[in-house]
Amino acid sequence: MCSNLTTWVFWMDYSLKPRDLAADARQLLATLNAPSRLIAHLALVHDAAAEILEAFQARWPALIIDADIVLFGAAIHDVGKILHSDELTGSGSRHECDGPGLLHQYGVTLERARFALTHGNWQQELSI
């Protein structure tokens, strides 16, 4: 309960508002009618990913990272929760299996949709 409260307090402090999602991710979430709770979570994860990317680029400027795909993945990783809304507030992994298919139905390539599957199993890469 406290972690949710902390997230919402953070979100309501406009000086700490996360950066905007990329236009393609924002449009996709709008098309899918994503719940505001999910969008808030995705925005925070996206913002954290952007901060990490900036730190990596500052520390290792020669390191080649596809920042666009990382940020897109952060912005859509839990999109399957649109189909499994009970997982917005509880545990579960059905959204991981169904997220890539949902994204693919809306024209997202499998390379980009894989983040919806692999984010919960970060110890090994899975094929879609």
C-alpha positions in Angstrom: 0.0 0.0 0.0 2.8 2.4 0.8 4.5 2.0 -2.5 1.3 2.9 -4.4 0.8 5.9 -2.2 4.4 7.0 -2.8 3.9 6.6 -6.5 0.8 8.8 -6.5 2.4 11.4 -4.3 5.4 11.5 -6.7 3.0 11.7 -9.7 1.0 14.6 -8.2 4.2 16.7 -7.5 4.3 18.5 -10.9 7.9 19.5 -10.5 8.7 15.7 -10.7 6.3 14.9 -13.5 7.9 12.2 -15.8 8.8 13.2 -19.3 6.2 12.5 -22.0 6.0 9.2 -23.7 7.1 9.0 -27.3 4.3 10.0 -29.7 4.0 6.4 -31.2 3.6 4.8 -27.7 1.2 7.6 -26.5 -1.0 7.2 -29.6 -1.0 3.4 -29.3 -2.1 3.6 -25.6 -4.8 6.1 -26.6 -6.1 3.8 -29.4 -6.1 0.8 -27.0 -8.0 3.0 -24.4 -5.4 2.1 -21.7 -6.5 2.9 -18.1 -4.9 5.9 -16.5 -3.3 3.8 -13.8 -1.5 1.8 -16.4 -0.4 4.9 -18.3 0.9 6.4 -15.0 3.0 3.3 -14.4 4.3 3.2 -18.0 5.2 6.8 -17.8 7.3 6.3 -14.6 9.1 3.2 -16.1 9.7 5.1 -19.3 11.1 8.0 -17.3 13.4 5.7 -15.3 14.6 4.1 -18.6 15.4 7.6 -20.0 17.4 8.5 -16.9 19.4 5.3 -17.1 20.0 5.8 -20.9 21.3 9.3 -20.2 23.6 8.0 -17.5 25.0 5.3 -19.8 25.5 7.8 -22.6 27.3 10.2 -20.3 29.5 7.5 -18.8 30.2 5.4 -21.9 29.7 7.8 -24.9 30.9 5.1 -27.4 28.4 2.6 -26.3 25.8 2.0 -29.0 22.3 1.7 -27.6 19.1 1.9 -29.6 17.5 4.4 -27.2 14.2 4.6 -29.3 13.5 0.9 -29.0 14.4 0.9 -25.2 12.1 3.8 -24.5 9.3 2.3 -26.6 9.7 -1.0 -24.7 9.6 0.8 -21.4 6.4 2.6 -22.5 4.5 -0.5 -23.6 6.0 -3.3 -21.5 2.7 -3.9 -19.5 0.3 -3.2 -22.4 -1.2 -6.8 -22.0 -2.7 -5.6 -18.7 -5.3 -3.9 -20.8 -6.6 -7.4 -21.5 -6.0 -8.6 -17.9 -7.1 -5.6 -15.8 -7.0 -7.7 -12.6 -3.2 -7.6 -13.0 -3.2 -3.8 -12.7 -3.6 -4.2 -9.0 -2.6 -7.8 -8.4 0.0 -10.2 -9.4 0.0 -12.3 -12.6 1.8 -12.9 -15.8 -1.0 -13.5 -18.3 -0.4 -10.0 -19.6 3.2 -11.0 -20.7 1.9 -13.8 -22.9 -0.9 -11.7 -24.5 0.8 -8.3 -24.8 2.9 -9.0 -27.9 -0.1 -10.3 -29.8 -2.1 -7.3 -28.9 0.7 -5.0 -30.1 1.1 -7.0 -33.3 -2.6 -6.6 -34.1 -2.0 -2.8 -34.1 1.0 -3.0 -36.4 3.8 -3.1 -33.9 6.7 -5.2 -35.2 7.7 -8.3 -33.3 11.1 -6.8 -32.6 9.4 -3.9 -30.7 6.5 -6.0 -29.2 8.9 -8.4 -27.6 9.3 -6.1 -24.6 5.8 -6.9 -23.6 6.8 -10.6 -23.2 10.4 -10.4 -22.0 10.2 -7.8 -19.3 9.0 -10.3 -16.7 11.7 -12.9 -17.6 14.8 -10.7 -17.8 17.2 -13.6 -17.1 16.7 -15.1 -20.5 15.6 -13.9 -23.9 12.4 -15.5 -25.1 11.3 -15.8 -28.7 7.8 -14.6 -29.7 
